[in-house]
Amino acid sequence: MVDGKVTSYRVATETDISKMSLATLTKGTSKIKNITYQTAMLLIEWYDKNHEKYGITID
């Protein structure tokens, strides 16, 4: 998403998080502290399953 290794569409379809929610997070119009617990857990689960596959790290 941010670094171009994976698209927000892919994350949205694999997590059932709306494309709009992901777009507002990546554009910075929505703050990460304002996401729901459910969205946070879905993102964490997706990251745990896919970070090695896509070479994604959290700095």
PDB file of N, CA, C and O in Angstrom:
ATOM      1  N   MET A   1       0.833  -1.173   0.000  1.00  0.00           N
ATOM      2  CA  MET A   1       0.000   0.000   0.000  1.00  0.00           C
ATOM      3  C   MET A   1       0.882   1.241   0.000  1.00  0.00           C
ATOM      4  O   MET A   1       0.982   1.911  -1.027  1.00  0.00           O
ATOM      5  N   VAL A   2       1.508   1.561   1.092  1.00  0.00           N
ATOM      6  CA  VAL A   2       2.299   2.784   1.148  1.00  0.00           C
ATOM      7  C   VAL A   2       3.555   2.671   0.310  1.00  0.00           C
ATOM      8  O   VAL A   2       3.895   3.604  -0.417  1.00  0.00           O
ATOM      9  N   ASP A   3       4.251   1.552   0.395  1.00  0.00           N
ATOM     10  CA  ASP A   3       5.507   1.412  -0.337  1.00  0.00           C
ATOM     11  C   ASP A   3       5.348   0.708  -1.681  1.00  0.00           C
ATOM     12  O   ASP A   3       6.348   0.440  -2.347  1.00  0.00           O
ATOM     13  N   GLY A   4       4.140   0.406  -2.091  1.00  0.00           N
ATOM     14  CA  GLY A   4       3.880  -0.177  -3.394  1.00  0.00           C
ATOM     15  C   GLY A   4       4.074  -1.680  -3.497  1.00  0.00           C
ATOM     16  O   GLY A   4       3.970  -2.230  -4.593  1.00  0.00           O
ATOM     17  N   LYS A   5       4.350  -2.355  -2.402  1.00  0.00           N
ATOM     18  CA  LYS A   5       4.564  -3.801  -2.447  1.00  0.00           C
ATOM     19  C   LYS A   5       3.254  -4.575  -2.504  1.00  0.00           C
ATOM     20  O   LYS A   5       3.215  -5.701  -2.999  1.00  0.00           O
ATOM     21  N   VAL A   6       2.203  -3.985  -2.008  1.00  0.00           N
ATOM     22  CA  VAL A   6       0.892  -4.632  -2.006  1.00  0.00           C
ATOM     23  C   VAL A   6      -0.173  -3.540  -2.155  1.00  0.00           C
ATOM     24  O   VAL A   6      -0.010  -2.427  -1.655  1.00  0.00           O
ATOM     25  N   THR A   7      -1.251  -3.874  -2.842  1.00  0.00           N
ATOM     26  CA  THR A   7      -2.295  -2.874  -3.068  1.00  0.00           C
ATOM     27  C   THR A   7      -3.330  -2.892  -1.946  1.00  0.00           C
ATOM     28  O   THR A   7      -3.521  -3.901  -1.268  1.00  0.00           O
ATOM     29  N   SER A   8      -3.984  -1.759  -1.771  1.00  0.00           N
ATOM     30  CA  SER A   8      -5.055  -1.698  -0.777  1.00  0.00           C
ATOM     31  C   SER A   8      -6.212  -2.594  -1.211  1.00  0.00           C
ATOM     32  O   SER A   8      -6.934  -3.128  -0.368  1.00  0.00           O
ATOM     33  N   TYR A   9      -6.392  -2.761  -2.523  1.00  0.00           N
ATOM     34  CA  TYR A   9      -7.431  -3.666  -3.026  1.00  0.00           C
ATOM     35  C   TYR A   9      -7.183  -5.087  -2.523  1.00  0.00           C
ATOM     36  O   TYR A   9      -8.112  -5.760  -2.077  1.00  0.00           O
ATOM     37  N   ARG A  10      -5.940  -5.539  -2.595  1.00  0.00           N
ATOM     38  CA  ARG A  10      -5.609  -6.895  -2.127  1.00  0.00           C
ATOM     39  C   ARG A  10      -5.909  -7.034  -0.640  1.00  0.00           C
ATOM     40  O   ARG A  10      -6.538  -8.005  -0.220  1.00  0.00           O
ATOM     41  N   VAL A  11      -5.466  -6.076   0.149  1.00  0.00           N
ATOM     42  CA  VAL A  11      -5.710  -6.141   1.596  1.00  0.00           C
ATOM     43  C   VAL A  11      -7.210  -6.102   1.872  1.00  0.00           C
ATOM     44  O   VAL A  11      -7.706  -6.849   2.716  1.00  0.00           O
ATOM     45  N   ALA A  12      -7.927  -5.240   1.170  1.00  0.00           N
ATOM     46  CA  ALA A  12      -9.373  -5.123   1.373  1.00  0.00           C
ATOM     47  C   ALA A  12     -10.088  -6.436   1.072  1.00  0.00           C
ATOM     48  O   ALA A  12     -10.938  -6.875   1.846  1.00  0.00           O
ATOM     49  N   THR A  13      -9.745  -7.057  -0.042  1.00  0.00           N
ATOM     50  CA  THR A  13     -10.431  -8.298  -0.412  1.00  0.00           C
ATOM     51  C   THR A  13     -10.051  -9.464   0.492  1.00  0.00           C
ATOM     52  O   THR A  13     -10.859 -10.367   0.708  1.00  0.00           O
ATOM     53  N   GLU A  14      -8.851  -9.455   1.014  1.00  0.00           N
ATOM     54  CA  GLU A  14      -8.413 -10.557   1.870  1.00  0.00           C
ATOM     55  C   GLU A  14      -8.806 -10.374   3.330  1.00  0.00           C
ATOM     56  O   GLU A  14      -8.716 -11.320   4.111  1.00  0.00           O
ATOM     57  N   THR A  15      -9.241  -9.175   3.713  1.00  0.00           N
ATOM     58  CA  THR A  15      -9.586  -8.917   5.112  1.00  0.00           C
ATOM     59  C   THR A  15     -11.032  -8.504   5.332  1.00  0.00           C
ATOM     60  O   THR A  15     -11.499  -8.495   6.472  1.00  0.00           O
ATOM     61  N   ASP A  16     -11.745  -8.165   4.281  1.00  0.00           N
ATOM     62  CA  ASP A  16     -13.104  -7.609   4.368  1.00  0.00           C
ATOM     63  C   ASP A  16     -13.123  -6.219   4.996  1.00  0.00           C
ATOM     64  O   ASP A  16     -14.158  -5.781   5.497  1.00  0.00           O
ATOM     65  N   ILE A  17     -11.994  -5.525   4.972  1.00  0.00           N
ATOM     66  CA  ILE A  17     -11.951  -4.114   5.349  1.00  0.00           C
ATOM     67  C   ILE A  17     -12.284  -3.329   4.088  1.00  0.00           C
ATOM     68  O   ILE A  17     -11.801  -3.667   3.007  1.00  0.00           O
ATOM     69  N   SER A  18     -13.093  -2.297   4.207  1.00  0.00           N
ATOM     70  CA  SER A  18     -13.493  -1.555   3.011  1.00  0.00           C
ATOM     71  C   SER A  18     -12.300  -0.849   2.366  1.00  0.00           C
ATOM     72  O   SER A  18     -11.371  -0.406   3.042  1.00  0.00           O
ATOM     73  N   LYS A  19     -12.358  -0.762   1.040  1.00  0.00           N
ATOM     74  CA  LYS A  19     -11.302  -0.062   0.303  1.00  0.00           C
ATOM     75  C   LYS A  19     -11.230   1.397   0.733  1.00  0.00           C
ATOM     76  O   LYS A  19     -10.146   1.978   0.784  1.00  0.00           O
ATOM     77  N   MET A  20     -12.373   1.990   1.040  1.00  0.00           N
ATOM     78  CA  MET A  20     -12.420   3.384   1.474  1.00  0.00           C
ATOM     79  C   MET A  20     -11.703   3.562   2.809  1.00  0.00           C
ATOM     80  O   MET A  20     -10.973   4.536   2.992  1.00  0.00           O
ATOM     81  N   SER A  21     -11.899   2.646   3.729  1.00  0.00           N
ATOM     82  CA  SER A  21     -11.217   2.735   5.027  1.00  0.00           C
ATOM     83  C   SER A  21      -9.710   2.658   4.858  1.00  0.00           C
ATOM     84  O   SER A  21      -8.967   3.417   5.481  1.00  0.00           O
ATOM     85  N   LEU A  22      -9.264   1.743   4.017  1.00  0.00           N
ATOM     86  CA  LEU A  22      -7.826   1.624   3.774  1.00  0.00           C
ATOM     87  C   LEU A  22      -7.279   2.852   3.061  1.00  0.00           C
ATOM     88  O   LEU A  22      -6.168   3.297   3.350  1.00  0.00           O
ATOM     89  N   ALA A  23      -8.049   3.400   2.136  1.00  0.00           N
ATOM     90  CA  ALA A  23      -7.604   4.594   1.407  1.00  0.00           C
ATOM     91  C   ALA A  23      -7.445   5.780   2.349  1.00  0.00           C
ATOM     92  O   ALA A  23      -6.471   6.526   2.243  1.00  0.00           O
ATOM     93  N   THR A  24      -8.382   5.963   3.264  1.00  0.00           N
ATOM     94  CA  THR A  24      -8.268   7.095   4.186  1.00  0.00           C
ATOM     95  C   THR A  24      -7.098   6.926   5.145  1.00  0.00           C
ATOM     96  O   THR A  24      -6.491   7.912   5.564  1.00  0.00           O
ATOM     97  N   LEU A  25      -6.780   5.696   5.493  1.00  0.00           N
ATOM     98  CA  LEU A  25      -5.616   5.450   6.349  1.00  0.00           C
ATOM     99  C   LEU A  25      -4.318   5.730   5.606  1.00  0.00           C
ATOM    100  O   LEU A  25      -3.422   6.380   6.144  1.00  0.00           O
ATOM    101  N   THR A  26      -4.213   5.246   4.375  1.00  0.00           N
ATOM    102  CA  THR A  26      -2.964   5.430   3.636  1.00  0.00           C
ATOM    103  C   THR A  26      -2.754   6.873   3.212  1.00  0.00           C
ATOM    104  O   THR A  26      -1.616   7.329   3.102  1.00  0.00           O
ATOM    105  N   LYS A  27      -3.854   7.603   2.970  1.00  0.00           N
ATOM    106  CA  LYS A  27      -3.737   9.020   2.592  1.00  0.00           C
ATOM    107  C   LYS A  27      -3.532   9.921   3.805  1.00  0.00           C
ATOM    108  O   LYS A  27      -3.146  11.081   3.664  1.00  0.00           O
ATOM    109  N   GLY A  28      -3.789   9.392   4.980  1.00  0.00           N
ATOM    110  CA  GLY A  28      -3.614  10.177   6.191  1.00  0.00           C
ATOM    111  C   GLY A  28      -4.823  11.008   6.573  1.00  0.00           C
ATOM    112  O   GLY A  28      -4.748  11.810   7.503  1.00  0.00           O
ATOM    113  N   THR A  29      -5.943  10.832   5.868  1.00  0.00           N
ATOM    114  CA  THR A  29      -7.144  11.583   6.225  1.00  0.00           C
ATOM    115  C   THR A  29      -7.850  10.975   7.433  1.00  0.00           C
ATOM    116  O   THR A  29      -8.698  11.617   8.053  1.00  0.00           O
ATOM    117  N   SER A  30      -7.500   9.746   7.762  1.00  0.00           N
ATOM    118  CA  SER A  30      -7.999   9.086   8.960  1.00  0.00           C
ATOM    119  C   SER A  30      -6.785   8.656   9.779  1.00  0.00           C
ATOM    120  O   SER A  30      -5.797   8.170   9.230  1.00  0.00           O
ATOM    121  N   LYS A  31      -6.867   8.836  11.076  1.00  0.00           N
ATOM    122  CA  LYS A  31      -5.735   8.490  11.938  1.00  0.00           C
ATOM    123  C   LYS A  31      -5.846   7.051  12.416  1.00  0.00           C
ATOM    124  O   LYS A  31      -6.939   6.549  12.681  1.00  0.00           O
ATOM    125  N   ILE A  32      -4.706   6.405  12.521  1.00  0.00           N
ATOM    126  CA  ILE A  32      -4.667   5.003  12.945  1.00  0.00           C
ATOM    127  C   ILE A  32      -5.282   4.836  14.337  1.00  0.00           C
ATOM    128  O   ILE A  32      -5.857   3.789  14.632  1.00  0.00           O
ATOM    129  N   LYS A  33      -5.170   5.841  15.183  1.00  0.00           N
ATOM    130  CA  LYS A  33      -5.723   5.728  16.538  1.00  0.00           C
ATOM    131  C   LYS A  33      -7.249   5.700  16.539  1.00  0.00           C
ATOM    132  O   LYS A  33      -7.862   5.366  17.554  1.00  0.00           O
ATOM    133  N   ASN A  34      -7.869   6.050  15.405  1.00  0.00           N
ATOM    134  CA  ASN A  34      -9.328   6.092  15.329  1.00  0.00           C
ATOM    135  C   ASN A  34      -9.955   4.857  14.688  1.00  0.00           C
ATOM    136  O   ASN A  34     -11.176   4.806  14.534  1.00  0.00           O
ATOM    137  N   ILE A  35      -9.151   3.860  14.310  1.00  0.00           N
ATOM    138  CA  ILE A  35      -9.745   2.671  13.705  1.00  0.00           C
ATOM    139  C   ILE A  35     -10.365   1.795  14.784  1.00  0.00           C
ATOM    140  O   ILE A  35     -10.012   1.887  15.960  1.00  0.00           O
ATOM    141  N   THR A  36     -11.285   0.951  14.366  1.00  0.00           N
ATOM    142  CA  THR A  36     -11.941   0.070  15.325  1.00  0.00           C
ATOM    143  C   THR A  36     -11.006  -1.070  15.727  1.00  0.00           C
ATOM    144  O   THR A  36     -10.027  -1.370  15.044  1.00  0.00           O
ATOM    145  N   TYR A  37     -11.332  -1.681  16.830  1.00  0.00           N
ATOM    146  CA  TYR A  37     -10.573  -2.844  17.297  1.00  0.00           C
ATOM    147  C   TYR A  37     -10.622  -3.952  16.249  1.00  0.00           C
ATOM    148  O   TYR A  37      -9.612  -4.601  15.978  1.00  0.00           O
ATOM    149  N   GLN A  38     -11.785  -4.163  15.667  1.00  0.00           N
ATOM    150  CA  GLN A  38     -11.945  -5.209  14.660  1.00  0.00           C
ATOM    151  C   GLN A  38     -11.045  -4.951  13.454  1.00  0.00           C
ATOM    152  O   GLN A  38     -10.396  -5.872  12.959  1.00  0.00           O
ATOM    153  N   THR A  39     -10.999  -3.717  12.982  1.00  0.00           N
ATOM    154  CA  THR A  39     -10.139  -3.373  11.848  1.00  0.00           C
ATOM    155  C   THR A  39      -8.678  -3.587  12.208  1.00  0.00           C
ATOM    156  O   THR A  39      -7.906  -4.113  11.407  1.00  0.00           O
ATOM    157  N   ALA A  40      -8.301  -3.181  13.405  1.00  0.00           N
ATOM    158  CA  ALA A  40      -6.915  -3.367  13.848  1.00  0.00           C
ATOM    159  C   ALA A  40      -6.549  -4.845  13.870  1.00  0.00           C
ATOM    160  O   ALA A  40      -5.472  -5.225  13.410  1.00  0.00           O
ATOM    161  N   MET A  41      -7.425  -5.670  14.393  1.00  0.00           N
ATOM    162  CA  MET A  41      -7.152  -7.103  14.463  1.00  0.00           C
ATOM    163  C   MET A  41      -7.062  -7.727  13.071  1.00  0.00           C
ATOM    164  O   MET A  41      -6.218  -8.590  12.834  1.00  0.00           O
ATOM    165  N   LEU A  42      -7.920  -7.299  12.158  1.00  0.00           N
ATOM    166  CA  LEU A  42      -7.869  -7.822  10.790  1.00  0.00           C
ATOM    167  C   LEU A  42      -6.561  -7.441  10.109  1.00  0.00           C
ATOM    168  O   LEU A  42      -5.969  -8.251   9.396  1.00  0.00           O
ATOM    169  N   LEU A  43      -6.109  -6.209  10.328  1.00  0.00           N
ATOM    170  CA  LEU A  43      -4.840  -5.778   9.745  1.00  0.00           C
ATOM    171  C   LEU A  43      -3.659  -6.543  10.349  1.00  0.00           C
ATOM    172  O   LEU A  43      -2.734  -6.928   9.635  1.00  0.00           O
ATOM    173  N   ILE A  44      -3.696  -6.756  11.646  1.00  0.00           N
ATOM    174  CA  ILE A  44      -2.631  -7.515  12.311  1.00  0.00           C
ATOM    175  C   ILE A  44      -2.593  -8.948  11.793  1.00  0.00           C
ATOM    176  O   ILE A  44      -1.520  -9.476  11.499  1.00  0.00           O
ATOM    177  N   GLU A  45      -3.755  -9.574  11.682  1.00  0.00           N
ATOM    178  CA  GLU A  45      -3.811 -10.945  11.175  1.00  0.00           C
ATOM    179  C   GLU A  45      -3.298 -11.018   9.740  1.00  0.00           C
ATOM    180  O   GLU A  45      -2.552 -11.933   9.392  1.00  0.00           O
ATOM    181  N   TRP A  46      -3.698 -10.053   8.903  1.00  0.00           N
ATOM    182  CA  TRP A  46      -3.230 -10.041   7.515  1.00  0.00           C
ATOM    183  C   TRP A  46      -1.714  -9.872   7.476  1.00  0.00           C
ATOM    184  O   TRP A  46      -1.030 -10.563   6.722  1.00  0.00           O
ATOM    185  N   TYR A  47      -1.194  -8.961   8.279  1.00  0.00           N
ATOM    186  CA  TYR A  47       0.251  -8.738   8.329  1.00  0.00           C
ATOM    187  C   TYR A  47       0.983 -10.007   8.758  1.00  0.00           C
ATOM    188  O   TYR A  47       1.967 -10.402   8.132  1.00  0.00           O
ATOM    189  N   ASP A  48       0.507 -10.640   9.820  1.00  0.00           N
ATOM    190  CA  ASP A  48       1.159 -11.862  10.313  1.00  0.00           C
ATOM    191  C   ASP A  48       1.217 -12.950   9.241  1.00  0.00           C
ATOM    192  O   ASP A  48       2.203 -13.681   9.149  1.00  0.00           O
ATOM    193  N   LYS A  49       0.174 -13.057   8.442  1.00  0.00           N
ATOM    194  CA  LYS A  49       0.121 -14.085   7.403  1.00  0.00           C
ATOM    195  C   LYS A  49       0.942 -13.729   6.166  1.00  0.00           C
ATOM    196  O   LYS A  49       1.401 -14.627   5.461  1.00  0.00           O
ATOM    197  N   ASN A  50       1.139 -12.440   5.887  1.00  0.00           N
ATOM    198  CA  ASN A  50       1.671 -12.025   4.593  1.00  0.00           C
ATOM    199  C   ASN A  50       2.956 -11.212   4.594  1.00  0.00           C
ATOM    200  O   ASN A  50       3.502 -10.956   3.521  1.00  0.00           O
ATOM    201  N   HIS A  51       3.461 -10.795   5.747  1.00  0.00           N
ATOM    202  CA  HIS A  51       4.604  -9.880   5.725  1.00  0.00           C
ATOM    203  C   HIS A  51       5.845 -10.497   5.082  1.00  0.00           C
ATOM    204  O   HIS A  51       6.585  -9.802   4.385  1.00  0.00           O
ATOM    205  N   GLU A  52       6.080 -11.768   5.300  1.00  0.00           N
ATOM    206  CA  GLU A  52       7.252 -12.404   4.680  1.00  0.00           C
ATOM    207  C   GLU A  52       7.061 -12.557   3.174  1.00  0.00           C
ATOM    208  O   GLU A  52       7.999 -12.356   2.403  1.00  0.00           O
ATOM    209  N   LYS A  53       5.863 -12.909   2.762  1.00  0.00           N
ATOM    210  CA  LYS A  53       5.551 -13.097   1.341  1.00  0.00           C
ATOM    211  C   LYS A  53       5.820 -11.828   0.534  1.00  0.00           C
ATOM    212  O   LYS A  53       6.333 -11.896  -0.583  1.00  0.00           O
ATOM    213  N   TYR A  54       5.471 -10.669   1.102  1.00  0.00           N
ATOM    214  CA  TYR A  54       5.612  -9.398   0.395  1.00  0.00           C
ATOM    215  C   TYR A  54       6.828  -8.587   0.839  1.00  0.00           C
ATOM    216  O   TYR A  54       7.076  -7.505   0.307  1.00  0.00           O
ATOM    217  N   GLY A  55       7.578  -9.094   1.798  1.00  0.00           N
ATOM    218  CA  GLY A  55       8.752  -8.371   2.277  1.00  0.00           C
ATOM    219  C   GLY A  55       8.403  -7.070   2.971  1.00  0.00           C
ATOM    220  O   GLY A  55       9.081  -6.058   2.793  1.00  0.00           O
ATOM    221  N   ILE A  56       7.340  -7.102   3.766  1.00  0.00           N
ATOM    222  CA  ILE A  56       6.849  -5.907   4.454  1.00  0.00           C
ATOM    223  C   ILE A  56       7.399  -5.878   5.872  1.00  0.00           C
ATOM    224  O   ILE A  56       7.386  -6.891   6.571  1.00  0.00           O
ATOM    225  N   THR A  57       7.880  -4.720   6.290  1.00  0.00           N
ATOM    226  CA  THR A  57       8.332  -4.536   7.669  1.00  0.00           C
ATOM    227  C   THR A  57       7.652  -3.311   8.261  1.00  0.00           C
ATOM    228  O   THR A  57       7.234  -2.405   7.539  1.00  0.00           O
ATOM    229  N   ILE A  58       7.550  -3.298   9.564  1.00  0.00           N
ATOM    230  CA  ILE A  58       7.005  -2.142  10.273  1.00  0.00           C
ATOM    231  C   ILE A  58       8.162  -1.441  10.950  1.00  0.00           C
ATOM    232  O   ILE A  58       8.889  -2.036  11.745  1.00  0.00           O
ATOM    233  N   ASP A  59       8.324  -0.182  10.630  1.00  0.00           N
ATOM    234  CA  ASP A  59       9.413   0.606  11.220  1.00  0.00           C
ATOM    235  C   ASP A  59       8.942   1.359  12.430  1.00  0.00           C
ATOM    236  O   ASP A  59       9.725   2.074  13.055  1.00  0.00           O
TER     237      ASP A  59
END
